[in-house]
Amino acid sequence: MSKTNAARILDRLHLPYELLEYAVDPDDLAAESTAEKLGLPPEQVFKTLVAKGDRSGVCLAVIPGSAQLDLKALAVLAGDRKTETVPLKDVQPLTGYIRGGVTALGTKKAYPVYVDSSILTFETVAVSAGRRGLMLWLAPQAYLTATQGRLGALTKA
């Protein structure tokens, strides 16, 4: 298993992590399915969504796999009047990653990262390692340090 840019960034920062592999079904890239394959609860597997604010531009929202992004909450946290998720066709040109492999680590450009505060309820979480079929298993604080993520309530109740 070769290391991804995301894993190399964690190595450079001396932040501990494990790599978790799972079988990829290109027709089912849902975070819930990934969680099931890893034997984890979906709220412990975090997905990264690419959004765009009307003032601040592109940002990344990291939320539990079982949750839905609250665009209004993201806008408030990002200092925007409104935000929307970017069209799928724009995800790879903006981040360098394809759907199912998007991570906040090692994107083409450094975007602001907003992380749902529920991440702190776990000792370890799974986030994409930047490739389909590969996840990073690490402490939330290590992830926040590496991404310079800002915490907030980002999901719909």
C-alpha positions in Angstrom: 0.0 0.0 0.0 1.6 3.2 -1.1 1.4 6.4 0.9 -0.8 9.3 -0.3 0.1 13.0 -0.1 -2.2 13.2 2.9 -0.2 10.5 4.8 3.1 12.2 3.8 1.8 15.5 5.3 1.0 13.7 8.6 4.5 12.1 8.5 6.1 15.5 8.0 4.1 16.9 10.9 5.1 13.9 13.1 1.4 13.2 13.7 0.5 9.5 14.3 -2.1 7.7 12.1 -2.9 4.4 10.6 -4.0 3.6 7.1 -7.2 1.6 6.7 -8.0 -0.1 3.4 -11.4 -1.1 2.2 -13.0 -2.5 -1.0 -14.3 0.2 -3.3 -17.6 -0.1 -5.1 -17.6 2.8 -7.7 -21.4 2.7 -7.7 -21.6 3.2 -4.0 -19.2 5.8 -2.6 -21.4 6.8 0.3 -19.7 7.4 3.6 -22.2 5.1 5.3 -21.1 2.2 3.1 -17.4 3.0 3.8 -18.1 2.9 7.5 -19.9 -0.4 7.2 -16.9 -1.9 5.3 -14.5 -0.6 8.0 -16.8 -1.9 10.8 -17.2 1.6 12.2 -20.3 3.7 13.1 -21.0 6.2 10.3 -20.7 9.1 12.7 -17.0 8.2 13.3 -16.2 8.2 9.6 -16.0 11.8 8.4 -16.6 12.9 4.8 -15.1 16.0 3.2 -17.4 18.2 1.1 -16.3 21.0 -1.2 -18.4 24.2 -0.9 -18.2 27.8 -2.1 -19.2 30.9 -0.1 -20.5 34.1 -1.7 -17.7 36.1 0.0 -14.9 33.8 1.0 -14.9 31.4 -2.0 -14.0 27.7 -1.8 -13.8 25.9 1.5 -14.0 22.3 2.8 -16.6 21.1 5.2 -15.8 17.9 7.2 -18.8 16.2 8.7 -19.9 12.8 10.0 -20.7 10.3 7.3 -24.2 9.9 8.5 -25.0 13.6 8.6 -26.1 16.2 6.1 -24.3 19.5 5.8 -26.1 22.6 7.0 -25.2 25.2 4.4 -26.4 28.1 6.6 -24.3 27.0 9.5 -21.3 26.7 7.2 -21.9 30.2 5.8 -22.0 31.7 9.3 -18.8 29.9 10.3 -17.1 31.0 7.1 -18.3 34.6 7.3 -20.5 34.3 4.2 -24.1 35.2 3.6 -24.7 31.9 1.8 -22.8 28.8 0.8 -23.5 26.0 -1.6 -21.7 22.8 -2.5 -19.8 22.9 -5.7 -20.9 20.8 -8.7 -19.3 17.4 -8.8 -17.5 18.3 -12.1 -15.6 21.1 -10.2 -14.4 18.9 -7.3 -11.3 17.4 -9.0 -10.2 20.6 -10.7 -10.4 22.5 -7.4 -8.9 19.8 -5.0 -7.0 17.4 -7.2 -9.1 14.6 -5.7 -12.0 12.5 -7.2 -15.3 11.9 -5.5 -14.9 9.2 -2.8 -11.3 10.3 -2.2 -11.5 13.9 -1.2 -9.5 14.9 1.8 -8.7 18.3 3.4 -5.0 17.3 3.4 -2.9 18.1 0.3 -5.4 19.8 -1.8 -4.2 21.6 -4.9 -4.7 24.9 -3.1 -4.9 25.5 0.7 -8.6 26.1 1.4 -10.2 27.0 4.7 -11.3 23.8 6.5 -14.4 23.7 8.7 -14.9 20.6 10.9 -18.1 19.6 12.6 -17.4 19.8 16.4 -18.8 16.2 16.9 -15.4 15.0 15.8 -14.2 15.7 19.4 -16.5 13.1 20.8 -14.2 10.3 19.5 -10.7 9.2 20.4 -10.0 8.4 16.8 -11.8 9.0 13.5 -11.5 7.9 9.9 -11.1 10.5 7.1 -10.1 10.0 3.5 -6.4 9.5 2.8 -6.9 11.0 -0.6 -7.6 7.9 -2.5 -10.7 5.7 -2.9 -10.3 2.6 -0.7 -7.9 4.2 1.8 -8.7 6.0 5.0 -6.6 7.7 7.7 -7.4 6.6 11.3 -6.2 9.3 13.6 -7.0 11.4 16.7 -9.3 14.4 16.0 -6.7 16.8 17.4 -4.1 15.5 15.0 -6.5 16.0 12.1 -7.4 19.5 13.3 -3.7 20.4 13.6 -2.8 19.1 10.2 -5.7 20.8 8.4 -5.8 23.9 10.5 -9.5 23.1 10.8 -11.9 25.4 12.5 -14.6 23.7 14.6 -18.3 24.5 14.5 -21.8 22.9 14.4 -22.1 22.1 10.6 -24.9 19.4 10.4 -28.6 19.5 10.2 -30.4 18.3 13.3 
